[in-house]
């Protein structure tokens, strides 16, 4: 480079009048390829030789220069990006620094606004506390509204009397979210029920509320702060506005009971919203007292090992829940067990399960079917005790559902699972020490099926003396076992669990005897099952006999003889009935014999029977013969009469019946 080309020192820009020459003899880089952030030669901060002060030179090396050298190895795109970054970080003009500061401040403002918006959108929580219940809930709710009166579905009821203004219970309100009208929280606090099976009682409440629009998903017990809560997840159908297309909603109910009250919090909405609500509410649930009725007293109880033949009887064992109208609402007030004894859905149980007082029955019964071990039964149908067959003298009853849980007419044969009848026969060979199995739904079982093992201790009478009224066993029966089946090792029905008697032993200790009604006691009820029946209010008698029929003026007089098929011995008291034309064996209903029977008679001590009414000829008729202790005989088209049949006619000579 010539001397003329060297730049003259400018004393205004460089205060050093005698600058030292640049010790680096290397050529200067091409300004066109100079990295962003390197100052041009005309920059007043540079000395006349184009060098920078030491500190600036170090910054250039560590930021711009180093970034430039590394960027040249990663492609043109990254070169441009790195050039921009180096330019922003390196020594630049005040205007560039100002832009960088503005961008940084803008990023801080955006982040702060996002944080503030999140705090504003996230719902705040507040304490809900009333009548012994306390929990944290979102604050974004409308004012609570009273839940309207719910009409019972299974029985007719008068509207309840208005609650007194100062009455503390029942408390039943619903909160609606201000953010989503489909999201609701329902709080219900009522007096604790008298029946300790809380699980079944809550299920009846939900079914009464929703009817056919209800479908249960799962139910389990969850412990919160040392207290058991029943968590039930279910679905329901609803229309946001009347006339809209129905939708499927989701809900979770959290319920518990203490010494005096039952609490239920139900969350409604989409699955996601319900889950978020539950995360907020569930961990904070508290009640004023942890004492009182356990929710599931025996849920962890170990069942004894049982034979497979006994396990096959589980589907034949049912829960019989009874409910009454209380203040205009249908409430579960008690329960027991039962056993299916007919494929038509006939169920044998104890009379005291249906009996409210000495002269009054419960309003309705509800049947729960077996689902699985350690699972509560599934409520399927209902009926009225006043339409059942009752034998209070031996504490037995025969029930059958005739309506669904919406209160509409229903028949066990109308669909759904079959009703597996448990077979058995009167036993006379039971001996002390023989093993028995007692099945049922005791109140202390938490709603699930329990199996008790016991031994036969002999027989006893009503008064505790010698007799055959009861089979005595050492199995410890409890409330809720009443009406349940008692089977032997082969799974055959032996009797019906009925009661437990306490007595003082010889050494002064208390002894508990389980009492079982032998199956022979139920022969009249089993005869009704075999003959066929449909529940009818007011027809509770077990007597099978027409009371008033319209007799034909003319016809054939029928007579015959009824004998035992095994030994041809005459059978007295056998009822022989000729049914009207067109009535088949499948249509027989012992509650409507006056409408179905055209002629009937009972056998005497010699077994001879003479029908009281003439039978028109010609014609074809179904014949039915029933008597206690023998299998009913029903023959479709068993009687055929021609025009030339003699006026007095014995069509069979003998009718043979088989003993049960």
C-alpha positions as CSV (number, residue, x, y, z in Angstrom):
1,X,0.0,0.0,0.0
2,X,1.5,3.4,-0.9
3,X,2.0,6.2,1.5
4,X,-0.5,8.3,-0.3
5,X,-3.2,5.7,0.2
6,X,-2.7,5.6,4.0
7,X,-5.5,7.4,5.8
8,X,-4.6,10.4,7.7
9,X,-5.1,10.4,11.4
10,X,-8.1,12.4,12.5
11,X,-7.4,14.0,15.9
12,X,-11.1,14.5,16.5
13,X,-11.9,10.8,16.1
14,X,-8.7,9.5,17.6
15,X,-7.3,11.3,20.6
16,X,-3.9,9.6,20.3
17,X,-1.8,11.8,18.0
18,X,0.8,9.1,17.5
19,X,-1.0,5.9,16.9
20,X,1.1,2.8,16.6
21,X,0.9,0.9,13.3
22,X,-1.3,-2.2,13.2
23,X,0.9,-5.1,14.1
24,X,-1.3,-7.5,12.1
25,X,0.1,-7.5,8.6
26,X,-2.7,-9.6,7.3
27,X,-4.9,-8.1,4.6
28,X,-8.2,-6.5,5.7
29,X,-11.3,-8.5,5.0
30,X,-13.4,-7.6,2.0
31,X,-16.2,-5.2,3.3
32,X,-18.7,-7.1,1.2
33,X,-18.0,-10.3,3.1
34,X,-17.7,-8.5,6.4
35,X,-20.0,-10.2,9.0
36,X,-22.9,-8.3,10.4
37,X,-21.9,-6.5,13.5
38,X,-18.4,-5.6,12.3
39,X,-18.2,-1.8,12.1
40,X,-17.4,-0.1,8.8
41,X,-14.1,1.8,8.4
42,X,-16.0,5.1,8.6
43,X,-17.3,4.3,12.0
44,X,-16.1,7.1,14.4
45,X,-15.3,4.5,17.1
46,X,-12.6,3.0,15.0
47,X,-9.0,4.3,14.9
48,X,-7.5,5.5,11.5
49,X,-5.9,2.1,10.9
50,X,-9.4,0.4,11.2
51,X,-8.5,-1.3,14.5
52,X,-10.8,-1.3,17.5
53,X,-10.0,-0.8,21.2
54,X,-8.9,-3.9,23.0
55,X,-12.2,-4.5,24.8
56,X,-14.2,-4.1,21.6
57,X,-11.8,-6.4,19.8
58,X,-12.3,-9.1,22.4
59,X,-16.1,-8.7,22.1
60,X,-15.8,-8.9,18.3
61,X,-13.8,-12.1,18.7
62,X,-16.1,-13.8,21.2
63,X,-19.4,-12.9,19.7
64,X,-19.5,-11.8,16.1
65,X,-16.3,-13.3,14.8
66,X,-16.6,-16.6,16.6
67,X,-20.2,-17.0,15.5
68,X,-19.3,-16.1,11.9
69,X,-16.5,-18.7,11.8
70,X,-18.7,-21.4,13.1
71,X,-21.7,-20.5,10.9
72,X,-19.7,-21.0,7.7
73,X,-19.8,-24.7,8.3
74,X,-23.6,-25.2,8.6
75,X,-25.0,-23.9,5.4
76,X,-26.3,-20.7,3.9
77,X,-29.5,-20.6,5.9
78,X,-27.8,-20.8,9.2
79,X,-25.2,-18.3,8.1
80,X,-28.0,-15.7,7.6
81,X,-29.6,-16.5,10.9
82,X,-26.3,-16.4,12.8
83,X,-25.4,-13.1,11.0
84,X,-28.6,-11.6,12.3
85,X,-28.0,-12.8,15.9
86,X,-24.4,-11.7,15.9
87,X,-25.5,-8.3,14.6
88,X,-28.0,-8.0,17.4
89,X,-25.5,-9.0,20.1
90,X,-22.5,-7.3,18.8
91,X,-21.5,-3.6,19.1
92,X,-24.0,-1.7,17.1
93,X,-25.6,1.7,16.8
94,X,-27.9,3.0,19.6
95,X,-30.8,2.5,17.2
96,X,-30.2,-1.2,17.0
97,X,-29.8,-1.4,20.8
98,X,-33.1,0.4,21.2
99,X,-34.9,-2.1,18.9
100,X,-33.4,-5.0,20.8
101,X,-34.6,-3.6,24.1
102,X,-38.0,-2.9,22.7
103,X,-38.3,-6.5,21.5
104,X,-37.2,-7.8,24.8
105,X,-39.6,-5.6,26.7
106,X,-42.4,-6.7,24.4
107,X,-41.7,-10.3,25.1
108,X,-41.8,-9.6,28.8
109,X,-45.1,-7.8,28.4
110,X,-46.6,-10.7,26.4
111,X,-45.4,-13.3,28.9
112,X,-46.9,-11.3,31.8
113,X,-50.2,-10.9,30.0
114,X,-50.4,-14.6,29.4
115,X,-49.7,-15.3,33.0
116,X,-52.3,-12.8,34.1
117,X,-54.9,-14.2,31.6
118,X,-54.3,-17.7,32.9
119,X,-54.9,-16.5,36.5
120,X,-58.1,-14.8,35.4
121,X,-59.4,-17.8,33.5
122,X,-58.5,-20.4,36.1
123,X,-61.6,-20.6,38.4
124,X,-61.1,-19.6,41.9
125,X,-62.3,-21.9,44.7
126,X,-64.2,-21.3,47.8
127,X,-65.4,-23.3,50.8
128,X,-68.8,-25.0,50.7
129,X,-70.0,-25.8,54.2
130,X,-73.5,-26.6,55.4
131,X,-75.3,-29.2,57.6
132,X,-72.1,-31.1,58.5
133,X,-70.7,-31.2,54.9
134,X,-67.6,-29.3,53.9
135,X,-65.5,-29.2,50.7
136,X,-63.8,-26.8,48.3
137,X,-65.7,-25.9,45.1
138,X,-65.2,-23.5,42.1
139,X,-66.6,-20.1,42.8
140,X,-67.9,-19.6,39.2
141,X,-71.4,-20.9,40.0
142,X,-74.9,-19.3,39.8
143,X,-76.9,-19.1,43.0
144,X,-78.2,-22.6,44.1
145,X,-81.7,-23.7,43.1
146,X,-83.9,-26.1,44.9
147,X,-84.3,-29.5,43.1
148,X,-87.9,-29.9,42.0
149,X,-90.1,-32.7,43.5
150,X,-89.5,-36.0,41.8
151,X,-92.6,-38.2,41.4
152,X,-92.1,-41.8,42.4
153,X,-92.3,-44.1,39.4
154,X,-93.3,-47.4,41.0
155,X,-96.3,-46.3,43.1
156,X,-98.8,-43.5,43.0
157,X,-98.2,-40.8,45.6
158,X,-99.6,-37.5,46.7
159,X,-97.3,-34.5,46.4
160,X,-95.3,-34.0,49.6
161,X,-96.1,-31.3,52.0
162,X,-93.9,-28.1,51.6
163,X,-90.9,-28.1,53.7
164,X,-91.1,-25.8,56.7
165,X,-89.0,-22.6,56.2
166,X,-86.9,-23.4,59.3
167,X,-86.5,-27.1,58.5
168,X,-82.8,-28.2,58.2
169,X,-83.4,-31.4,56.2
170,X,-83.8,-32.4,53.5
171,X,-81.3,-30.1,51.7
172,X,-81.4,-30.7,48.0
173,X,-80.0,-28.0,45.7
174,X,-78.2,-27.7,42.3
175,X,-75.5,-25.3,41.3
176,X,-75.0,-24.4,37.6
177,X,-71.6,-23.2,36.2
178,X,-71.5,-19.7,34.7
179,X,-69.1,-20.9,32.1
180,X,-71.1,-23.9,30.8
181,X,-74.8,-24.4,31.5
182,X,-74.4,-28.2,31.0
183,X,-72.0,-28.4,34.0
184,X,-73.8,-28.7,37.3
185,X,-73.2,-29.8,40.9
186,X,-76.1,-31.3,42.9
187,X,-75.9,-31.5,46.7
188,X,-78.2,-33.7,48.7
189,X,-78.3,-34.1,52.5
190,X,-81.0,-36.2,54.1
191,X,-81.6,-38.1,57.3
192,X,-79.7,-41.4,57.4
193,X,-81.9,-44.3,56.2
194,X,-83.1,-47.0,58.6
195,X,-81.8,-49.7,56.3
196,X,-78.0,-50.0,56.5
197,X,-77.5,-51.2,52.9
198,X,-76.7,-47.7,51.7
199,X,-75.4,-48.9,48.3
200,X,-78.7,-50.4,47.3
201,X,-80.7,-47.4,48.7
202,X,-78.6,-44.9,46.6
203,X,-79.1,-47.0,43.5
204,X,-82.8,-47.0,44.0
205,X,-82.7,-43.2,44.3
206,X,-80.9,-42.8,41.0
207,X,-83.2,-45.2,39.2
208,X,-86.2,-43.4,40.6
209,X,-84.7,-40.1,39.4
210,X,-83.7,-41.2,35.9
211,X,-85.7,-44.3,35.1
212,X,-84.9,-45.8,31.7
213,X,-82.6,-42.8,30.9
214,X,-80.1,-44.0,33.5
215,X,-77.2,-46.4,33.0
216,X,-74.7,-47.2,35.7
217,X,-71.0,-47.6,34.7
218,X,-68.9,-48.3,37.7
219,X,-69.2,-48.1,41.5
220,X,-66.4,-48.4,44.0
221,X,-65.5,-47.3,47.5
222,X,-62.9,-44.5,47.9
223,X,-61.4,-43.5,51.2
224,X,-61.0,-39.8,51.7
225,X,-59.4,-38.5,54.9
226,X,-60.1,-41.8,56.6
227,X,-63.8,-41.9,55.6
228,X,-65.4,-44.1,53.0
229,X,-67.2,-42.5,50.1
230,X,-69.1,-44.4,47.4
231,X,-68.0,-43.2,43.9
232,X,-70.5,-44.1,41.2
233,X,-70.0,-43.1,37.6
234,X,-73.2,-43.2,35.4
235,X,-74.7,-41.9,32.2
236,X,-78.0,-40.2,31.6
237,X,-80.0,-38.9,28.6
238,X,-81.3,-35.3,28.5
239,X,-82.4,-32.6,26.1
240,X,-81.0,-29.1,26.7
241,X,-84.2,-27.6,25.5
242,X,-87.6,-29.3,25.2
243,X,-87.8,-30.8,21.7
244,X,-84.1,-30.9,21.1
245,X,-82.3,-34.1,20.1
246,X,-81.5,-36.1,23.3
247,X,-77.9,-36.1,24.4
248,X,-75.9,-38.5,26.6
249,X,-74.5,-36.8,29.7
250,X,-72.0,-38.1,32.2
251,X,-72.0,-37.8,36.0
252,X,-70.1,-38.9,39.1
253,X,-71.8,-39.3,42.4
254,X,-69.8,-39.2,45.7
255,X,-71.9,-40.3,48.6
256,X,-71.4,-41.3,52.3
257,X,-73.2,-41.6,55.5
258,X,-72.4,-40.7,59.1
259,X,-74.3,-41.2,62.4
260,X,-77.4,-39.2,61.4
261,X,-77.2,-38.2,57.8
262,X,-76.5,-39.3,54.2
263,X,-74.6,-37.0,51.9
264,X,-74.5,-37.1,48.1
265,X,-72.6,-34.8,45.7
266,X,-73.3,-35.4,42.0
267,X,-71.3,-33.7,39.3
268,X,-72.8,-33.4,35.8
269,X,-71.2,-32.5,32.4
270,X,-68.8,-33.8,29.9
271,X,-66.3,-36.4,31.0
272,X,-63.5,-33.9,30.9
273,X,-65.3,-31.3,32.9
274,X,-66.6,-33.8,35.4
275,X,-63.1,-35.1,35.9
276,X,-61.7,-31.6,36.5
277,X,-64.5,-30.9,39.0
278,X,-63.8,-34.1,40.8
279,X,-60.1,-33.3,41.1
280,X,-61.1,-30.1,42.9
281,X,-63.9,-31.3,45.1
282,X,-63.2,-35.0,46.0
283,X,-59.9,-34.6,48.0
284,X,-61.4,-31.9,50.2
285,X,-64.7,-33.7,51.1
286,X,-65.3,-33.8,54.9
287,X,-68.2,-34.7,57.1
288,X,-68.7,-33.6,60.7
289,X,-68.7,-37.1,62.1
290,X,-67.0,-40.3,61.1
291,X,-69.0,-42.5,63.5
292,X,-72.2,-44.3,62.8
293,X,-73.3,-46.7,60.0
294,X,-70.4,-48.0,57.9
295,X,-70.8,-47.7,54.2
296,X,-69.5,-51.2,53.4
297,X,-69.1,-53.0,56.7
298,X,-68.0,-56.4,55.3
299,X,-66.5,-55.6,51.9
300,X,-63.2,-57.1,52.9
301,X,-64.7,-60.3,54.4
302,X,-63.2,-63.5,53.1
303,X,-65.7,-66.0,51.7
304,X,-65.2,-69.6,52.6
305,X,-64.0,-72.1,49.9
306,X,-67.1,-73.6,48.3
307,X,-67.8,-76.3,45.7
308,X,-68.4,-75.5,42.1
309,X,-71.9,-77.0,42.5
310,X,-72.7,-74.2,45.1
311,X,-71.3,-71.5,42.8
312,X,-73.8,-72.6,40.1
313,X,-76.6,-71.5,42.5
314,X,-75.4,-67.9,42.7
315,X,-77.5,-66.6,39.7
316,X,-80.6,-68.1,41.3
317,X,-80.1,-66.0,44.5
318,X,-81.6,-62.5,44.4
319,X,-81.9,-59.5,46.7
320,X,-85.4,-58.5,47.7
321,X,-85.5,-54.8,48.6
322,X,-88.7,-53.3,50.1
323,X,-89.5,-49.6,49.8
324,X,-92.2,-47.3,51.2
325,X,-93.6,-43.8,50.5
326,X,-92.1,-41.4,53.0
327,X,-93.0,-37.7,52.7
328,X,-94.0,-38.3,49.1
329,X,-90.7,-40.0,48.2
330,X,-90.0,-43.7,47.6
331,X,-87.4,-44.8,50.1
332,X,-85.7,-48.2,50.6
333,X,-86.5,-49.2,54.2
334,X,-85.4,-52.8,54.3
335,X,-84.6,-56.0,52.5
336,X,-83.8,-59.6,52.4
337,X,-83.0,-62.4,50.0
338,X,-84.8,-64.8,47.8
339,X,-84.4,-67.7,45.5
340,X,-85.7,-68.2,42.0
341,X,-88.0,-71.3,41.9
342,X,-89.5,-70.9,38.5
343,X,-88.4,-70.1,35.0
344,X,-91.3,-67.6,34.9
345,X,-89.5,-65.4,37.5
346,X,-91.2,-66.8,40.6
347,X,-89.2,-66.0,43.7
348,X,-89.5,-67.7,47.1
349,X,-88.7,-65.6,50.2
350,X,-89.9,-65.0,53.8
351,X,-93.2,-63.3,54.6
352,X,-91.6,-61.1,57.2
353,X,-89.4,-59.5,54.4
354,X,-92.6,-58.0,52.9
355,X,-94.4,-57.4,56.1
356,X,-94.2,-53.8,57.4
357,X,-96.5,-54.3,60.4
358,X,-98.8,-57.1,61.6
359,X,-101.6,-55.9,59.3
360,X,-99.8,-53.9,56.6
361,X,-97.4,-54.8,53.8
362,X,-94.6,-52.7,52.3
363,X,-95.6,-50.5,49.3
364,X,-93.3,-52.1,46.8
365,X,-90.5,-54.6,46.4
366,X,-87.5,-54.4,44.0
367,X,-85.5,-57.4,42.8
368,X,-81.7,-57.2,42.4
369,X,-80.0,-59.9,40.3
370,X,-76.6,-61.4,40.9
371,X,-73.7,-59.7,39.0
372,X,-70.6,-61.1,40.6
373,X,-68.8,-61.9,43.8
374,X,-68.0,-58.6,45.7
375,X,-70.3,-56.7,43.5
376,X,-73.7,-55.2,44.5
377,X,-76.7,-56.8,42.7
378,X,-78.3,-55.0,39.7
379,X,-81.8,-53.8,40.2
380,X,-84.0,-55.1,37.4
381,X,-87.7,-55.1,38.2
382,X,-90.3,-54.5,40.9
383,X,-93.7,-55.6,42.1
384,X,-96.2,-55.2,44.9
385,X,-96.4,-57.4,48.0
386,X,-100.2,-57.1,47.9
387,X,-100.1,-59.0,44.6
388,X,-97.9,-61.8,46.0
389,X,-98.8,-65.2,47.4
390,X,-98.5,-65.1,51.1
391,X,-98.3,-67.8,53.8
392,X,-97.7,-65.9,57.1
393,X,-98.3,-69.0,59.1
394,X,-95.1,-70.6,57.9
395,X,-93.4,-67.2,57.2
396,X,-93.1,-67.8,53.4
397,X,-94.1,-65.7,50.4
398,X,-94.0,-66.1,46.6
399,X,-93.3,-62.9,44.6
400,X,-92.9,-62.1,41.0
401,X,-92.1,-58.8,39.2
402,X,-94.9,-57.3,37.1
403,X,-93.3,-53.9,36.3
404,X,-90.0,-52.4,35.3
405,X,-88.3,-49.7,37.2
406,X,-90.2,-47.0,35.4
407,X,-93.5,-48.5,36.7
408,X,-94.6,-49.9,33.3
409,X,-96.1,-53.4,32.9
410,X,-93.3,-55.9,32.6
411,X,-92.9,-59.7,32.6
412,X,-89.8,-61.7,33.4
413,X,-90.2,-63.5,30.1
414,X,-90.3,-60.2,28.1
415,X,-86.5,-60.1,27.6
416,X,-83.2,-59.9,29.4
417,X,-81.4,-62.6,31.3
418,X,-83.2,-65.9,32.0
419,X,-84.4,-66.8,35.4
420,X,-82.5,-70.0,36.4
421,X,-84.8,-71.9,38.8
422,X,-83.1,-73.7,41.7
423,X,-84.4,-77.2,41.9
424,X,-84.9,-79.2,45.1
425,X,-87.1,-81.7,46.8
426,X,-88.3,-82.1,50.4
427,X,-85.5,-83.8,52.3
428,X,-86.1,-86.4,55.0
429,X,-82.5,-87.7,55.1
430,X,-80.8,-84.7,56.7
431,X,-78.7,-85.7,59.6
432,X,-76.7,-83.8,62.2
433,X,-73.2,-82.9,61.0
434,X,-74.3,-82.6,57.3
435,X,-72.8,-79.5,55.6
436,X,-75.1,-76.8,54.4
437,X,-74.5,-73.5,52.5
438,X,-76.5,-70.3,53.2
439,X,-76.6,-67.8,50.4
440,X,-78.0,-64.3,50.5
441,X,-77.5,-60.5,50.8
442,X,-77.2,-59.7,54.5
443,X,-77.2,-56.1,55.5
444,X,-73.7,-56.5,56.9
445,X,-72.4,-57.7,53.6
446,X,-72.2,-54.3,52.0
447,X,-74.7,-55.2,49.3
448,X,-72.8,-58.1,47.8
449,X,-73.6,-61.9,47.8
450,X,-72.3,-63.7,50.8
451,X,-71.8,-67.5,51.4
452,X,-72.1,-69.0,54.9
453,X,-71.1,-72.5,55.8
454,X,-72.8,-74.4,58.5
455,X,-73.7,-77.8,59.8
456,X,-77.0,-79.4,60.5
457,X,-77.7,-79.6,64.2
458,X,-81.1,-81.2,63.9
459,X,-84.7,-80.1,63.8
460,X,-86.7,-77.9,66.1
461,X,-90.3,-76.5,66.5
462,X,-91.6,-73.0,66.7
463,X,-91.3,-73.1,70.5
464,X,-87.8,-74.5,70.4
465,X,-88.9,-78.0,71.3
466,X,-88.8,-81.2,69.3
467,X,-90.4,-80.8,65.9
468,X,-89.9,-80.4,62.2
469,X,-90.8,-76.8,61.8
470,X,-87.2,-75.7,61.3
471,X,-83.8,-77.2,60.3
472,X,-81.4,-76.0,63.0
473,X,-77.8,-75.0,61.9
474,X,-74.8,-73.4,63.4
475,X,-74.5,-70.9,60.5
476,X,-74.7,-67.4,61.8
477,X,-77.6,-65.8,60.0
478,X,-78.2,-62.0,60.1
479,X,-80.6,-59.4,58.8
480,X,-80.8,-59.7,55.0
481,X,-80.2,-63.4,54.9
482,X,-83.9,-64.0,55.4
483,X,-85.5,-65.7,52.4
484,X,-82.2,-66.8,50.9
485,X,-81.6,-70.3,49.7
486,X,-79.9,-73.0,51.8
487,X,-78.3,-75.7,49.6
488,X,-76.4,-78.9,50.2
489,X,-73.0,-79.8,48.7
490,X,-74.6,-80.8,45.4
491,X,-76.3,-77.4,45.1
492,X,-79.8,-78.8,45.7
493,X,-82.3,-76.5,47.5
494,X,-82.9,-77.7,51.0
495,X,-84.8,-74.9,52.6
496,X,-85.1,-71.1,53.1
497,X,-83.0,-69.2,55.7
498,X,-85.6,-67.6,58.0
499,X,-84.3,-66.5,61.4
500,X,-81.7,-66.7,64.2
501,X,-82.6,-67.8,67.7
502,X,-80.5,-67.1,70.8
503,X,-80.5,-69.4,73.7
504,X,-78.4,-70.0,76.8
505,X,-76.2,-73.0,76.8
506,X,-75.6,-75.4,79.7
507,X,-72.4,-73.5,80.7
508,X,-74.3,-70.1,80.6
509,X,-72.9,-68.9,77.3
510,X,-75.0,-67.4,74.5
511,X,-75.7,-69.8,71.6
512,X,-77.0,-68.6,68.3
513,X,-79.0,-71.1,66.2
514,X,-79.7,-70.5,62.5
515,X,-83.3,-71.5,61.6
516,X,-84.1,-72.8,58.1
517,X,-87.6,-73.5,56.8
518,X,-87.6,-77.0,55.2
519,X,-88.6,-77.0,51.5
520,X,-91.5,-79.3,52.4
521,X,-93.1,-76.3,54.0
522,X,-93.4,-74.5,50.7
523,X,-95.2,-77.2,48.7
524,X,-98.3,-75.1,48.3
525,X,-96.3,-72.2,46.9
526,X,-94.3,-74.4,44.6
527,X,-97.6,-75.9,43.3
528,X,-98.7,-72.4,42.3
529,X,-95.4,-72.0,40.4
530,X,-95.9,-75.2,38.5
531,X,-99.5,-74.4,37.8
532,X,-98.7,-70.9,36.5
533,X,-99.7,-67.5,37.9
534,X,-99.7,-63.8,37.2
535,X,-99.5,-61.3,40.1
536,X,-102.9,-59.7,40.9
537,X,-103.5,-57.2,43.7
538,X,-105.7,-58.7,46.4
539,X,-105.1,-62.3,45.4
540,X,-102.6,-63.3,48.1
541,X,-104.2,-66.7,49.0
542,X,-102.4,-69.9,48.2
543,X,-105.6,-71.8,47.8
544,X,-106.1,-73.0,44.2
545,X,-109.8,-73.2,43.7
546,X,-112.4,-71.4,41.7
547,X,-114.8,-69.3,43.8
548,X,-117.6,-68.4,41.3
549,X,-117.8,-69.6,37.8
550,X,-120.6,-69.4,35.2
551,X,-121.8,-73.0,34.8
552,X,-123.1,-74.3,31.5
553,X,-126.7,-75.4,31.4
554,X,-126.1,-78.6,29.5
555,X,-123.2,-81.0,28.9
556,X,-121.4,-84.1,29.9
557,X,-121.0,-85.0,33.6
558,X,-117.3,-85.9,34.1
559,X,-116.0,-88.2,36.9
560,X,-112.8,-90.1,37.5
561,X,-110.4,-91.3,40.3
562,X,-107.1,-89.8,41.4
563,X,-104.3,-92.1,42.7
564,X,-100.6,-92.1,43.6
565,X,-98.5,-93.1,40.6
566,X,-96.1,-95.1,42.8
567,X,-98.5,-97.3,44.7
568,X,-102.0,-96.6,43.2
569,X,-103.2,-95.4,46.6
570,X,-106.1,-93.0,46.4
571,X,-105.3,-89.3,46.9
572,X,-107.9,-87.2,48.7
573,X,-108.3,-83.4,48.3
574,X,-107.0,-83.3,44.7
575,X,-108.5,-80.5,42.6
576,X,-109.4,-81.4,39.1
577,X,-110.3,-78.6,36.7
578,X,-111.5,-78.5,33.1
579,X,-110.5,-75.2,31.4
580,X,-112.5,-73.3,28.9
581,X,-111.8,-74.0,25.1
582,X,-108.7,-72.3,23.8
583,X,-106.9,-72.0,27.2
584,X,-103.6,-73.9,26.9
585,X,-101.3,-75.0,29.7
586,X,-99.0,-72.0,29.1
587,X,-101.9,-69.6,29.7
588,X,-102.9,-71.0,33.1
589,X,-103.2,-68.4,35.9
590,X,-104.3,-69.5,39.3
591,X,-105.4,-66.0,40.1
592,X,-107.9,-66.0,37.3
593,X,-109.5,-69.5,37.7
594,X,-113.0,-68.0,37.7
595,X,-112.4,-66.8,34.2
596,X,-110.6,-69.9,32.9
597,X,-112.4,-72.9,34.5
598,X,-115.6,-74.3,33.1
599,X,-116.0,-77.3,35.6
600,X,-114.2,-78.5,38.7
601,X,-114.3,-80.9,41.7
602,X,-112.2,-82.3,44.5
603,X,-111.4,-86.0,45.2
604,X,-112.7,-87.6,48.4
605,X,-111.0,-90.1,50.7
606,X,-111.4,-92.8,48.1
607,X,-109.8,-90.7,45.4
608,X,-113.1,-90.4,43.4
609,X,-113.9,-86.9,42.0
610,X,-117.1,-85.7,40.4
611,X,-117.1,-82.4,38.6
612,X,-119.8,-80.0,39.8
613,X,-120.6,-78.5,36.4
614,X,-121.4,-80.2,33.1
615,X,-118.9,-79.8,30.2
616,X,-120.4,-78.9,26.8
617,X,-120.0,-81.4,24.0
618,X,-118.5,-81.5,21.4
619,X,-115.2,-79.8,22.5
620,X,-111.5,-80.2,23.4
621,X,-110.3,-79.0,26.8
622,X,-107.2,-78.6,28.9
623,X,-107.3,-80.4,32.2
624,X,-105.4,-79.5,35.4
625,X,-105.0,-81.5,38.6
626,X,-103.2,-80.1,41.7
627,X,-102.8,-81.3,45.3
628,X,-100.2,-80.6,48.0
629,X,-97.3,-82.9,48.0
630,X,-97.6,-83.9,44.3
631,X,-96.4,-82.5,41.1
632,X,-99.3,-80.6,39.4
633,X,-100.6,-82.3,36.2
634,X,-101.6,-80.0,33.3
635,X,-102.6,-81.6,30.0
636,X,-103.3,-79.5,27.0
637,X,-106.3,-80.9,25.0
638,X,-106.4,-83.8,27.5
639,X,-110.2,-84.0,27.3
640,X,-112.0,-84.6,24.0
641,X,-115.8,-84.9,23.9
642,X,-117.8,-85.8,20.8
643,X,-121.5,-85.2,20.1
644,X,-122.3,-88.8,20.9
645,X,-120.4,-89.0,24.2
646,X,-122.5,-90.5,26.9
647,X,-124.0,-88.1,29.5
648,X,-121.9,-89.6,32.4
649,X,-118.4,-90.2,31.3
650,X,-115.0,-91.2,32.8
651,X,-112.5,-90.3,30.1
652,X,-109.3,-91.6,31.9
653,X,-110.3,-94.3,34.4
654,X,-107.6,-93.1,36.7
655,X,-105.5,-90.0,37.0
656,X,-102.0,-90.8,38.4
657,X,-100.0,-88.1,40.2
658,X,-96.3,-88.3,41.1
659,X,-95.1,-87.3,44.5
660,X,-92.7,-84.3,44.8
